[in-house]
C-alpha cells in the first residue's frame, strides 16, 4: 500500500513538473508577459488579464496565470479610473483560487498584502485602522515563507514608511527594509533567463522608498 502511494505521489509530481516546464505553457506565459509591458489603457489591461485567465483554464494546476491576472487587476485599480473596490475584490478572489493550487506561497501571500494595501488606499481614514495590521501581517508572513522574496520585503517597507509618516516617526526601519529588498532584487536578476516566468516586479517601488531616505 505504501509503495502504491509513493508511486502515485511521484507520478503526480512528474505530471506537474512536466506541465510547468512545457514549452507551450512557457511560450503562452511569455507572450502575455510581453503584452503586459505594453499596457496603456484599461481595455488593454483587461485584454491581457483575460489572456492569463485563458491560460489558467487550460493549465488548471498552475498558480502563475492566476497570479498575474490578480496582479493586473490590482495594478488596474491603482492606475485607472474604475470601480477600485470591485477590481481589488476580483484580484483577491483570484489569489485565493491560486492559493488552493499552491499553498504556503510567498508570492501569493505578498500579493494578498498588496491588494489589502490597495483597499486601504481607497479610504485611508476609515480603513487604515482595520486593515493596516492585516497588511503588515501578510507581508511578515510572506517574508517568513521566503526570505529571498524581494517583493515581500519591498512591500513591507512601503507599509512601514506609510506608518512612520502617519505616526510622525522616522523612516529608518522602512529605509533599511527597502535597501534590503534592492539587494534581493540584485540576486533575483542573476537568476533571470529567457524562459523565466516567475514574478520579477517591484524594484521601482523599492527605489521610490529609498529615494525618500536620502
C-alpha positions in Angstrom: 0.0 0.0 0.0 2.8 2.4 1.0 4.6 1.5 -2.3 1.5 2.3 -4.2 1.1 5.7 -2.5 4.7 6.6 -3.1 4.4 5.6 -6.8 1.3 7.7 -7.2 2.9 10.7 -5.5 5.9 10.5 -7.8 3.6 10.2 -10.8 1.7 13.3 -9.8 4.9 15.2 -9.2 6.2 14.5 -12.6 2.9 15.4 -14.2 3.0 18.8 -12.5 6.7 19.4 -13.4 6.0 18.4 -17.0 3.3 21.0 -17.3 5.3 23.7 -15.5 8.2 23.1 -18.0 6.0 22.5 -21.0 7.3 24.7 -23.9 3.7 25.6 -25.0 2.9 26.8 -21.4 6.0 28.8 -21.1 5.6 30.4 -24.6 2.0 31.4 -23.8 3.1 32.9 -20.5 5.9 34.8 -22.1 3.6 36.2 -24.7 1.3 37.6 -22.1 4.1 38.9 -20.0 5.4 40.8 -23.1 1.9 42.1 -23.7 1.7 43.2 -20.0 4.6 45.6 -20.6 2.7 47.5 -23.3 -0.5 48.2 -21.3 -1.6 51.8 -21.6 -5.3 51.7 -21.2 -7.8 49.8 -19.0 -9.1 48.0 -22.1 -5.6 46.7 -22.9 -5.3 45.6 -19.2 -8.5 43.7 -19.4 -7.4 42.0 -22.7 -4.1 40.8 -21.2 -5.8 39.8 -18.0 -8.2 37.6 -20.0 -5.3 36.1 -21.8 -3.8 34.9 -18.4 -7.2 33.6 -17.4 -7.5 31.5 -20.5 -4.1 30.0 -19.8 -5.3 29.3 -16.2 -8.2 27.4 -17.6 -6.0 25.3 -19.8 -3.4 24.7 -17.1 -5.5 24.4 -14.1 -2.7 23.0 -11.9 -0.6 26.2 -12.4 -0.8 29.2 -10.0 1.2 31.7 -12.1 -1.5 32.6 -14.6 -4.0 33.3 -11.8 -1.3 35.3 -10.0 -0.6 37.5 -13.0 -4.3 38.0 -13.6 -4.7 39.1 -10.0 -1.7 41.4 -10.2 -3.1 43.1 -13.3 -6.5 43.7 -11.6 -4.6 45.2 -8.7 -2.5 47.4 -10.9 -5.5 48.4 -12.9 -7.2 49.6 -9.7 -4.2 51.7 -8.9 -3.8 53.1 -12.4 -7.2 53.6 -13.9 -10.5 55.4 -13.1 -12.6 52.3 -12.5 -14.5 50.7 -9.6 -11.4 50.1 -7.5 -13.1 48.1 -4.7 -14.5 45.7 -7.3 -11.2 45.3 -9.1 -9.3 44.7 -5.8 -12.0 42.2 -4.7 -11.7 40.3 -8.0 -8.0 40.2 -7.6 -8.3 38.8 -4.1 -10.7 36.0 -5.4 -8.0 35.0 -8.0 -5.3 35.0 -5.3 -7.5 32.7 -3.1 -8.0 30.4 -6.1 -4.3 30.3 -6.8 -3.6 29.5 -3.1 -5.7 26.4 -3.4 -3.2 25.3 -6.1 0.0 26.5 -4.3 -0.4 26.8 -0.6 2.3 28.5 1.6 3.4 30.5 -1.4 5.3 33.7 -0.5 4.5 35.5 -3.8 0.7 34.9 -3.4 0.8 36.0 0.2 2.7 39.2 -0.7 0.2 39.9 -3.5 -2.6 39.4 -1.0 -1.0 42.0 1.2 -0.6 44.3 -1.8 -4.3 44.0 -2.6 -5.0 44.9 1.1 -2.8 48.0 0.7 -4.9 48.9 -2.3 -8.1 48.6 -0.3 -6.6 50.9 2.3 -5.6 53.5 -0.3 -9.2 54.0 -1.3 -10.1 55.4 2.1 -7.2 55.5 4.5 -9.1 57.4 7.1 -11.7 54.8 7.6 -9.9 51.7 6.5 -6.4 52.2 7.8 -7.0 51.2 11.4 -8.8 48.0 10.5 -6.7 46.9 7.5 -3.1 48.1 8.1 -2.4 45.4 10.7 -3.7 42.8 8.3 -1.4 44.0 5.5 1.6 44.1 7.8 0.8 40.5 9.0 0.6 39.3 5.4 3.9 40.9 4.4 5.5 39.4 7.5 4.1 36.0 6.7 5.4 36.3 3.1 8.9 37.1 4.3 8.8 34.1 6.6 7.7 31.9 3.7 10.6 33.1 1.6 13.2 35.5 3.0 14.7 35.8 -0.5 11.4 37.3 -1.9 12.2 41.0 -2.7 8.6 41.9 -3.3 7.6 40.8 0.3 10.4 43.0 1.8 9.8 45.9 -0.6 6.0 46.0 0.1 6.7 45.8 3.8 9.0 48.8 3.5 6.2 50.8 1.8 3.8 49.9 4.7 6.5 50.8 7.3 7.1 54.2 5.6 3.3 54.9 5.5 3.0 54.0 9.2 6.0 56.1 10.1 4.5 59.1 8.2 1.2 58.6 9.9 2.6 58.4 13.4 5.3 61.0 12.8 8.1 58.6 13.3 11.4 58.4 11.5 11.8 56.3 8.3 14.8 54.3 9.4 13.1 50.9 9.5 11.4 51.4 6.2 14.6 52.6 4.6 16.5 49.6 5.9 13.9 47.2 4.5 13.9 49.0 1.1 17.6 48.7 0.8 17.5 45.1 1.8 14.9 44.5 -0.9 17.2 46.1 -3.5 19.9 43.6 -2.6 17.4 40.8 -3.0 16.4 42.2 -6.4 20.0 42.0 -7.5 20.1 38.4 -6.5 16.9 37.7 -8.4 18.2 39.5 -11.6 21.1 37.0 -11.7 18.6 34.1 -11.9 16.5 35.5 -14.8 16.8 33.7 -18.1 14.8 33.9 -21.4 12.3 31.3 -20.1 12.0 32.9 -16.6 8.2 33.5 -16.0 8.2 33.9 -12.2 7.4 37.4 -10.8 10.2 40.0 -11.0 8.3 43.2 -10.5 8.5 45.7 -7.6 12.0 47.2 -7.9 10.6 50.6 -8.9 8.6 50.8 -5.7 11.7 49.9 -3.6 13.6 52.7 -5.4 10.8 55.2 -4.6 11.1 54.3 -0.9 14.9 54.6 -0.8 14.6 58.0 -2.7 12.8 59.3 0.4 15.6 58.1 2.6 18.4 60.2 1.1 
